[in-house]
Amino acid sequence: MATTLGILPWAPGEAEAAAARCFRDWLAAREGGTAGAGDAAEKIAALEKVRHFLLKHGAARFVTLRDDELPDERPVANRAGWRKRIGRRGDGQGGNDWHYCIPPEVWSREVCAGLDPKAVAGALRDAGFLLPQGSGRLTRMERVGLGNPVRVYANNEAILAGNRSAEGPDNADEEETLPF
């Protein structure tokens, strides 16, 4: 409009081309660059947000479940979820690692506050930190000492170190460090 009124000496389309160039330069400078189509930074931010929540609240807000799936005797105020072992090493179901089991309400309102909870879960699944019940799902049903199983987001504690979950006989002793 400013060009049409003669206020700016730009040729038609020059402002749009300049804005597009700025966007491309900004996208290329982001972590992940243009190859990730801009979502690499969002995935890293999602992983860091979940890691921060677990590091900040792990011992204080998660009930540790013993192998018999009963809670330890320590009372937990303002519970954010449960910490339990899922599966056995090499079974593809968690490898006997500790998992943080977080109910969907806490996941949405606290862990992923300000982000899309499903996108965060997808980023964790893609990075190997989320243990969904099956393909196409992001959650799983777990017994957490409440009688009936409850739906939770099961996060492998390997996220605390930034390493992918090492499951299965071929990579049971390997750890792959993520780029953050």
Secondary structure, 3 states (H helix, E strand, C coil): CCCCCCCCCCCCCHHHHHHHHHHHHHHHHCCCCHHHCCCHHHHHHHHHHHHHHHHHHHHHHEEEECCCCCECCCCCCCCCEEEEEECCCCCCCCCCEEEEEECHHHHHHHHCCCCCHHHHHHHHHHHCCECCCCCCCCCEEECCCCCCCEEEEEEEHHHHCCECCCCCCCCCCCCCECCC
